[in-house]
Amino acid sequence: KAGLINPHLVLDQLRCNGVLEGIRIVRKGFPSRILFGEFIQRYKLLTPDVTSSNEKRAVEQMMKQLAAANGIQDSSYAIGLTKIFFRAGELGKLEESRDKKLSSMILGLQAYCRGFLARKFHGVLIHGSKAIVVIQRN
């Protein structure tokens, strides 16, 4: 019948879809969550020396280093079976560190490219001035 709600069916659907589990986690104070693979891919550049074939072990090692470097307390994150959970604002600290690292890498690449182009242009100028001297001698 239209408009009737079967509470047992609704709870079963919410439980099967993982909605109740998500609500329980958010109530515990961990609103941000990321899958291990995505976390490793996103923050690997901050911890390049971490190498592990096991994703969970890699995330644990990465978080030890990142927590020490960014002042994140152990109680501010939790590592689950497939995801890492963060308290509000903690993921922002990691994003800020990542942005700084990316900016420095991009600036280094830009400096290298500008230096290469400047050296190339300077080489053309030197070649041109040598050509002028040769033409003036003849």
Backbone torsions as a table, in degrees:
resi	resn	phi	psi	omega
1	LYS	NA	144.6	-178.7
2	ALA	-70.4	140.2	175.6
3	GLY	85.9	-7.7	179.5
4	LEU	-93.3	139.0	-179.6
5	ILE	-118.4	128.2	175.5
6	ASN	-93.3	105.6	-174.2
7	PRO	-59.6	-36.4	179.6
8	HIS	-66.2	-40.2	179.2
9	LEU	-66.7	-41.3	179.3
10	VAL	-63.5	-45.4	178.9
11	LEU	-62.6	-41.2	177.2
12	ASP	-61.7	-41.4	179.3
13	GLN	-66.1	-43.2	178.8
14	LEU	-64.6	-39.6	180.0
15	ARG	-66.3	-43.8	-179.3
16	CYS	-67.0	-33.8	179.9
17	ASN	-82.0	-6.7	177.9
18	GLY	83.3	8.1	-178.1
19	VAL	-67.6	-42.8	-179.5
20	LEU	-63.4	-39.0	178.1
21	GLU	-64.8	-41.7	177.4
22	GLY	-62.3	-41.6	178.4
23	ILE	-65.3	-40.1	179.2
24	ARG	-62.5	-41.1	-180.0
25	ILE	-67.1	-43.3	179.9
26	VAL	-64.7	-38.1	178.2
27	ARG	-64.1	-30.6	177.4
28	LYS	-73.7	-8.8	175.5
29	GLY	103.1	19.0	179.4
30	PHE	-119.5	76.4	-175.9
31	PRO	-74.2	-23.4	-178.2
32	SER	-101.7	135.0	179.0
33	ARG	-145.7	144.5	-178.0
34	ILE	-138.4	139.8	173.7
35	LEU	-65.1	149.8	-178.5
36	PHE	-54.9	-48.6	-177.6
37	GLY	-59.4	-43.0	179.3
38	GLU	-66.8	-39.9	179.1
39	PHE	-63.1	-45.8	-179.9
40	ILE	-62.6	-45.5	-179.6
41	GLN	-62.4	-40.3	-174.3
42	ARG	-76.5	-37.5	-172.1
43	TYR	-112.5	10.9	179.1
44	LYS	-61.5	-32.8	-177.9
45	LEU	-68.5	-17.7	176.5
46	LEU	-83.5	-22.8	179.5
47	THR	-134.6	71.3	-174.9
48	PRO	-70.3	-18.8	-176.7
49	ASP	-83.9	-6.5	179.1
50	VAL	-80.1	119.6	177.7
51	THR	-133.7	119.8	177.1
52	SER	-155.9	139.2	179.1
53	SER	-79.4	-21.2	178.1
54	ASN	-87.8	119.0	-175.8
55	GLU	-60.6	-43.2	-177.7
56	LYS	-63.5	-43.4	178.8
57	ARG	-64.7	-39.2	178.3
58	ALA	-63.6	-43.0	179.3
59	VAL	-64.1	-40.4	178.4
60	GLU	-61.5	-44.8	179.0
61	GLN	-65.3	-42.7	179.7
62	MET	-62.2	-43.5	-177.6
63	MET	-67.5	-32.6	175.3
64	LYS	-59.5	-48.3	-178.7
65	GLN	-69.0	-44.6	-178.2
66	LEU	-66.8	-37.5	179.2
67	ALA	-64.9	-41.8	179.2
68	ALA	-66.5	-39.2	-177.0
69	ALA	-76.2	-28.9	-173.8
70	ASN	-112.2	6.6	178.4
71	GLY	67.7	36.5	178.7
72	ILE	-96.7	128.3	-179.8
73	GLN	-80.1	156.1	179.6
74	ASP	-62.4	-28.5	-179.1
75	SER	-78.8	-5.9	-178.1
76	SER	-87.8	-5.4	177.4
77	TYR	-145.4	159.0	176.6
78	ALA	-140.3	138.5	-179.3
79	ILE	-104.7	119.4	-180.0
80	GLY	-94.3	-156.9	-179.7
81	LEU	-78.6	-36.4	-178.2
82	THR	-131.8	-7.1	-176.1
83	LYS	-135.4	158.8	171.5
84	ILE	-112.6	135.1	-175.0
85	PHE	-112.4	139.5	-179.1
86	PHE	-124.6	146.3	171.4
87	ARG	-72.9	165.9	-177.6
88	ALA	-59.6	131.0	175.8
89	GLY	91.4	-19.1	-176.9
90	GLU	-72.7	-35.7	178.4
91	LEU	-66.3	-30.5	176.7
92	GLY	-62.3	-36.8	177.8
93	LYS	-63.2	-42.7	179.1
94	LEU	-66.5	-40.6	178.6
95	GLU	-62.5	-39.0	179.0
96	GLU	-63.9	-43.8	177.4
97	SER	-63.3	-40.8	179.0
98	ARG	-64.0	-42.5	178.7
99	ASP	-62.6	-41.0	178.1
100	LYS	-62.6	-44.4	-179.4
101	LYS	-64.6	-44.7	178.6
102	LEU	-62.6	-40.8	179.2
103	SER	-61.7	-44.1	-179.8
104	SER	-66.2	-36.7	178.3
105	MET	-67.1	-41.4	179.7
106	ILE	-67.1	-41.1	177.6
107	LEU	-62.1	-39.6	177.3
108	GLY	-62.6	-42.5	178.0
109	LEU	-65.3	-42.6	178.4
110	GLN	-63.0	-42.1	179.3
111	ALA	-62.6	-41.6	178.3
112	TYR	-62.7	-45.3	-179.2
113	CYS	-64.2	-43.5	178.6
114	ARG	-63.7	-40.1	178.0
115	GLY	-63.8	-42.6	178.4
116	PHE	-59.7	-47.7	-179.2
117	LEU	-65.1	-38.3	178.9
118	ALA	-65.5	-43.0	178.4
119	ARG	-64.7	-38.7	178.7
120	LYS	-64.7	-44.9	178.5
121	PHE	-64.2	-40.5	178.6
122	HIS	-64.1	-37.7	177.4
123	GLY	-63.0	-38.7	178.0
124	VAL	-65.4	-41.5	178.9
125	LEU	-63.6	-43.6	178.9
126	ILE	-62.1	-45.5	179.2
127	HIS	-60.6	-41.7	179.1
128	GLY	-64.8	-40.7	-179.6
129	SER	-69.3	-34.8	176.0
130	LYS	-66.8	-37.9	177.9
131	ALA	-64.4	-38.6	178.7
132	ILE	-62.8	-43.0	179.8
133	VAL	-62.5	-42.2	-179.8
134	VAL	-64.4	-43.2	-179.3
135	ILE	-65.4	-39.4	-179.4
136	GLN	-68.1	-31.4	178.1
137	ARG	-68.9	-35.2	-175.6
138	ASN	-84.3	NA	NA
